[in-house]
């Protein structure tokens, strides 16, 4: 990407020197950032990359004067437009923040006030930072919404946040950040929760602001692909220290630090292909399973024959407030047919609202279809009685997206994993204890974590606990709904490897739902692409990714960021 001003001519707008940040945690000081040095010039995009806890957000909050009460700057300088932000009073910072310094937060739903219209929220920022009249601020708010690419900006200004899509809400946040005409924008994971096509549009907006508006942009991200595509320079952080920095070609093409090489190796890539795992040493033979006296199934040889799941012409409609369209009914899934084979991984991709999560819930019979038939192991799941439904629940389990919200914070790991065993009446207390220990070992967790609670675990550990809980009743099918989207790339790789190992060991079938096509590429044998409730394409993964038959699939593939960085890092052709 060519910046608006040649970098050897553009003056540094932001200069961070020897920055050190500490937090008071449990009565002791923990150093989150140590002697960090970096700069950002006008018209330049600099990406701070690293995993959770690397210190990248602490640097951003220090620049914005928004460190939490437990945090403080204990050394260094933050030079910005002739000021040292590290030593500004709160009163003086309030004159700079929002006017010269703009901030784009990660989550638009928690950052926008649900009770106020979009236009009102942008207008408020304009009135605070530009001293405009109410009428003039309202006019400028519509102009800003138009500038960031919102269609029909005057109409959007009258809407509430819940009436906009995720991408529209993020654009509204960008408009609010631009209200004070800032010279520097700090964007904290601005596209993490967005679909690839929407992500591309938002990143295009930020790039245009830097190129044409001369605005300096500091992007905080754990997504190396985004950094590769959009940044003029990449700064890699680990444990609060900058371990590497340079142009994307230098950092990704010839990384010097082992940590950078590890991040690159972990990052999902379309060039990487399907993860194929060998049977772990000391583990059981891969295949399907039979029930043992202890209540769980032991692996046996794979079986041939009918598919485990068969979906025929399934439609799901939801009642919505009356509109002119569909007479008050919204069709979330529209005449979908597919199969999931034994021991197979079917990847289901599509943007938000495409119907993929609704289809997953239909397959689990968490909601009934409006029309069509779903058969599990040859049996129509609509015909099963209460006892049969209970059996289906044991045979098909769900792994949720968010390991922070899917585990009961009051229970210990042992209690969480044992919960399905108690619920399904599997084994006595002694047998359940043995099964929990076996499951924790199976997902790679040490036994001494059994008495800890979720708050005492990392994100990756929590997702392993969630997988162990799903495996407790020995299911044949795991439905994984965005299971790695909330995790850092190295933890993502660990969880994907774990699922591949478990599939080999236990003969599991997987339905893997995701909006991340690079992740799907690594796990799926076949891929189904959904759009507006319809299955527009389905086929072997290699065919869908390399010879897509539908225009929408090609659009999704073209929108994936960083498609060249994996080959730059590995030296392989795509």
N, C-alpha and C positions, 0 to 999 in steps of 0.2 A: 504494500500500500504506500503510495506517495503522499507524504504529509504536505500541508498547505505551505509551509515554510521550510526550506532546506535545513536539516537539523544542525549543520555546522554554522548556520547563520542565526537561527532562532535563539533568543536569550532564554535561560532557565527561568521559568516562572515560579516553580516550587523547587526548593533545595533543602533536602533533609541531610543533616550531618550528625553522625554519632548519636542518633536517637536511641535512648534507653527508656523503656516503660516497664513499670512494676505494678503488681496487684497485691493487695493484702488478702490472703486466703488462709482462713483458720488460724489467724494470729501470726502468720509468717509471710514474708515478702517473696513473691514468685516473679521472676523476671520473664516477661512475655516478649519483649523486643530488646535486642542488645546491639548497640553501636551500629545502627542501620544508616546507610548512606544511599541516597538516590535522588534523582532530579526529574522534573517534567517540564518540557518547553511548551510554549504556545503552539497550538496546532498539532501537538504530539499526543499519542495514546501510549501509555505505559501500563503494562499488566503486572500486578502482583499475584504470583501463583504460589500455591502450597496447600498442604492439607489442614484440616481443622487443628487449631492450636499452634499453627506455624507463626502467628503474629501478624498476619496480613491485615486482618480487621482492626487490630490494635493500632497499627500505623495509620489506617484510614481515620479511626476515631480520634487519634491524637492530632491529625491535620485539621479535623473539623472541630476540635475542642469539645469533643463529646465522649470522653472516656467516662466509664461508670465511676461511682463514688469510691469504689475500692481501688481504682487505678490512678496512677500519677506518672508524669514525666520526671525522671530523676537525672537525666543528662541529655545533652545534645541541643541542637537548634533546628527549628523548622522555619526556613526563610520563605516568605511569600510576599511578593509585591512590596518589598522594602520593610516588611514587618517580621518579627520573630514570633510566630504563633505559639511557641512553647512558653512564652512569658507574657502573653496578653491577659489582661483582666477579663472577667466574664462580661462586663459591660462593653468593653472595646470589642470583644469577640462577637457579641451580638450585632455589632455594626458591620462586621465583615462576613459572618456566616449568613448564607442566603443571598447576599448581595454579590460579593466577589467570589464566594465559595458556594457552589451548589452541590446537593447531595441527592443521589438516586438510590433509595433503599431496595432491598431484595424482594420483599413481599408486599405487593400492592394492596392486597386485601386488608392487612393489618396496618398499613401506612396511610390509607385513605379513610376519612371519617364516613362511616356508612350512613350517617344521618344527614349529610350535606351533599348537595349536588356537586358534580365535577367542576362546573364553571365557578361555583362559589368558592371552592377550595383553591383554584388557581387564582381567582380574583383576590382572595385574601393575601396571598403571597405577593401579588403585584402591589397592592395598597400598602403593605408593610415596607416593601423595599424600594418602591418608586414614588411613593406619596401621590398617587393618582386619585382622582375622584372616583366614586363608585361606578358611574357610567363609563368613564374612560377605562377603568380597570376591567370592567366586564367586556368591553370591546377588545382590549388587548389580550384578555384570556382566550377569546375565540380565535384571535390571530395566532396565539401560541399553540393552541390545540391543532390548528391547521398546519402550523410549521412542523409539528412532530408527526404529521401524516394521519391524523384521525379523520376518517370520512365524515362528512356532514358535521363539522365542528360545532356549529351553532346548536344543532340538535343534541349532540353529545354533552354539551355544556349544561343542558337542562336535565340530564339523566343522573341517577345515583350509581355509586360504584358497582352494586350487584347487578345492574342492568348492562354492564359492559363485559366483554371477554377479558381474559387475563392479559392478552397483548394490548388491548385498548387501555386497560387500567395502568399498565406499565408506561404507556405513552403519556397518559395524563400525569403520572409522577414526573416524567421528564419535562413536561410543560411547566409544572410547578417549580421544578429545579431551575428552569431557565427564567423564571419570573423576575429575578433580580439582575439579569444580564451578567451572569458570573463569568469570570475568566478561567476558573478551574472547576471541573465537574469530578466528583468522587462517586463512582458507581460500584456499589457493593453487591456482587453476584446478581447483576441486573436481569439475567435471562435464565437462571437456574431452573425455574419452575415452568418454563414456556416450551411449547412445541417447536420443532426445528424450523418450520416455515415462519412462525411468529418471531422466534429468536433471531432469524436472519433479518427480518424487517427492523427490529429494535437495534440490532448491531449496525445495520446500514444507517439508521438515524444518528447513532453516536459517531460513526465514522464521518458522516456528512457534517456534523457540528464541528468536528475537529478540522476537517479539510477546508470548509468554506467559511466557518465562523471564527477560526483561529482559537478555538477553546481548547485548553489543555484538559486531558481526560486521564484520570487514574482509575483503572478498572481492577477491582478485587475479584478474583475468580479461582476456582479449583479446576476449571475446565481448560486443559492445555490446548484443545482444538480451537476454542474461542480466542485464546491468546495468540495462537499461531496465525489465525486468519486476520486478526484486527489490530494487533499491537505493533508499534514501531520498535519497542523494546520490551523485553520480558525480564522480570526480577523474580528469582526463585528464593523462597524463604523456607527455613527448617528450624524449628525450635527457637524462633525469635531472631535468627541470624540470616543474613543474606549470603547464600552459598554460591550463587551464580547470577550473572546478568549479562545482557547483550541483545543483539537483534534476534528475531525468531530463527533465522537461518543458522546463526552461530549457536544459540542455546539448544535448539531442537535438532540441528543437523550434526553438530559436533559437541555434545554436552561434555563438560569437564568434570563435573562433580558426580559421585556415585548416586546421590539422592535424586538428581535430575534424571539420570539414566533409569533409575527405578521408577520414577513417575512416568517416564515415556514408555517403559515396558509394560506398565500397568494400564495405561490409557486405552480405552476401547478404540478400535480402528477398523474400518471397512476392509483394509488390506490384510488384517490379521487372520480372517477366516474363522471357522468353527473351532471352539475349544474341544480338543479330544483328550480325555484323561485316561491314564492307565489305572488298573485296579490297584488301590493303595496296598502296600505291603502289610501282610497280617490280617487283611480284611477278607470278607466273604466273597464267594464267586458271584459275578454279576448275573442278574436275571430277574424273573418274576419272583413271587413270594408265596409261601404256604404258612398257615397258622401253626404255631408251636403251642404246647401246653401253657407256657408262661404268658400267653396272650398277644405275642407279636409274631410277625411272619419272618421266616428264615429264607434267605435267597436260594433260588433254584434256577435251573436253566431257563432261558427265555422261551416263551411259548409263541406259537404262530396261531393264526386264526383271525377271528373278527376283531375289529377295532375296539378299543376300550370305551371311547366316547364317539357317538354319532349324532350330529345335529342336522335335522332335515327341515328346511323351509321355516325357520323360527323367526317370529316377529314379536316385538314387545312395544306396546304403546303405553304412555303415561298420560293421565288426565292433567291438563294445565288450564290456567284461567283462559276463558274464551277469547280466541283470536279469529281473524278472518281466515287463517290458514288451518287446515286439518280439523276445523270445527271443534276446537278445544282439546284435541288430542295430539300429543307429540310422539312420533314414531322413532324410538331410540335404536331399535334393531329392526332391520327390514329384510325379511325373506332370506336369512343366512343359512347356508348349508356347509358343513365341514366335518372332518373326522380327526380324532387324535389316536394314533396307534399306540400299542403297548411298547413301553420303553422309548417313546419318541418325544421330542420337544417341538411343540408347535408355538412359534412366535407370532403374537398378534400385535400389529402396530397401527398407528393412526393418531391423529391430533385429538386434543381435548374435545369431547362431544361427539366423537366418531362412533361410539357405542361399544367399544372394546371391553370396558369394565362391566357394562351392563350384560354383555354376552357371557362374561366370566361368571357373573352372579347367577345367570340363568342355568349355566352348566352345573353349578353347585346347588341348584334349586333353592337359592336364597330368595328368589322371586319367580313367580310362575310366568310362562310365556303367554302372549295373547293368542298366538297361533303357532302351528308347527309341532315338531316332536323332537325330544332329546332322549337318547337311549344311552344308558350306562351298562356296559357289559351285556348288551342285548336286551335290557329291560327298560321300558319307557318309565322315566323317573316321575312322570305325572301320575302313574298308576300305583306307585308304591304306597303302602299304608304307613302308619306311624312307626311301626317297628322297622319296616324297610327303609324309611327315611333316616332313621337313626343309624342303620347300617351304612347307608350312603354317606352320611356325615363322617363316619370313621374311615371310609375308603377314599374319600376325596377331601383334601384339606387345603386351607387358604393361608398363604404367607402375605401379610399386608405390606403396604408401601413404607409406612413410617414406623421404624422401630422405637421411636420416642413416644409414640402415642398408642401403640398396639399392645403394650405390656402393662399389667396392673402394677402401679408404683408401690402398692402396699404389700405385695407378695414377694417372697424370695424367689430366686431362680429355680430352686428345687420345687417350690409350690407351683410356679408357673408351668414348668415342664410336666409336672404330674397332673395338672388340672384335667387334660383330656382323659387320662387313665382313670381318674376318679369318676369323671362324667360318664364314660362308657362302661364303667364297672369292670375294667381290665385288671386282673390280678389282685392279690391282697396287699397289705401295706408293705410287707417285706419285698414282694415281687416288684411293686411300683418303685421302691427305693433302688433296687438293682437296675430297673429299666431306665430310671432317670440318670444314673451314673453312666450307663451304656450310651444313652443319647448324648450326654454332654461330651463324652469321648468321641462319639461319632461326628459331632460338629466341630471338634477341635477346641473345646473349652476345658480348662483344668477343673478338677473336681472341687478345688477350694473356692470356686466362685458360687457354689450351690447355695450358700447362705447369704449371698449379697442380694441387694435389691437393684432394680434397673438403673436408678440414679447413680449407682456406683460403677456402672459399666460404660465402656466406650460405645459409639454407634455400631461398629462392626460386631462387638460382643453381643449387643442387644439383638441384632438381626440373627446372629447364630442361635441365641436363645429362642427367638421366634420360629426359626426353622426346626429346632429340636422339639418344640411344642407341637408343631405341625406333624412331625414324624412320629410322635408318641403312639398314636393308635395304628401305626404301620399302614399308611395309606398306599394306594396304587397310583393316585393322581395328586400332584401338587399344582395348585393354581397360584402363580406368583404374580401379584399385581404391583408393578413398578418396585420390585424388591430392593433395588440398589440405587434408586434415583436420589436418595437423601445421603449417600455415602461418598467419601473421598475416593479418588480413582484407585489407590492401592487397596483400599478396603473392598471396593467394588470387585477388583480382580480376585481377591481372596474368597468372596462370597460366590462369585461365578464358578471358581474352581471347586469350591465345596459342593455346589449343586451338581456340577459335572461328576464329581467323585461319587456322590450319593446316588446319582442316576445309574452309574455303572454298577455300584455295589448292590443296590436294592431293586434295580429294574423299574425305576419310577417312570411314569409318564409325566411330562411337564407342559402346562399351558402357561407361557411366559408373556405377560402383558406389559408393553412398554411403549413410550413415545420416542425412545432413544434407539435409532436404527443401528448405530454402531455396537450397542450392547446386544441387540437381537442377533446381529450377524455372528456373534461369538457363541451363542447358545442354541440357536434354532436349527433343526433339521429341515423343517418347512416353515414358510412365512405366509401369514394372511394379512392383507392390507385392508383396513376399514376406512370408509369415508361416509359421513352422514348416515350411519346406520347400516350401510350396505358393504358387503365383502366384494371389493372391486378387483382383487387379485389374490390368488393363492397358488403356491407351488414350492418346489425345492428352493432352499435358501440361495444357492448359487444362481439359479435361474432368475429369481426375483431381484437379486442385487446386481447382477451383471447383464441380464437381458430382460428388464421389466417390460411387461406388456401393456400396462395402463399408464396414461399420462400423469395421473395423480401420484403413482409410485415414483415416476421419474422426477416429479416436482419435489417430493420428500427427499429423495436421494440427493438432488442438486442442492438442497438447502442445508445439508449436513456440514457443519464448520470443520475446518482443518483437515480436509480430505487428503492433502498432500503431506501433512507433517509426519504421519507414520512412516511414509517411505523415505522422507528426509532423514528421519532418525535411524532407520534400520538399513538404509541403502538398497532396499528391495523395490522392485517395480510393483505397482498396484495390480 
